[in-house]
Every structure is written in structure tokens, then in C-alpha cells.
Amino acid sequence: MKFIETMDMSYSYKPVLLKAIYEYMDTSGRVALPDVVDYFIDFYSNITHRSKNDK
């Protein structure tokens, strides 16, 4: 947790990665890579879709 509290969050993928891990981790704290990939695809697809609709 100390690493998360002190790490630089200036890159947009880091908060998304933490959200994906938190959402999909099992009781041991492990997460399947395909779940994280799907989360990223959904997250950034939604942003792209919303920005196109705003124009």
C-alpha cells in the first residue's frame, strides 16, 4: 500500500490499472490478465465513445 500511496499517478493508465485490479482480484489478491485487458478496452472505449458524442 505504501507504494500505491507514493507512486506518481501522472500517467492515466495507473489509476485505471488499480481500478481493474481492485474489481477483478480474487481473495488472494490475484487477477487474471485477460480481465485487466478487458477492463482497459471497456474503459477507453467508453471514453472514446463519450468524446465523439460530445462533438
Sequence and secondary structure as in RCSB ss.txt:
>XXXX:A:sequence
MKFIETMDMSYSYKPVLLKAIYEYMDTSGRVALPDVVDYFIDFYSNITHRSKNDK
>XXXX:A:secstr
 HHHHHS   STHHHHHHHHHHHH  TTS   HHHHHHHHHHHHHHHHHHHHHH 
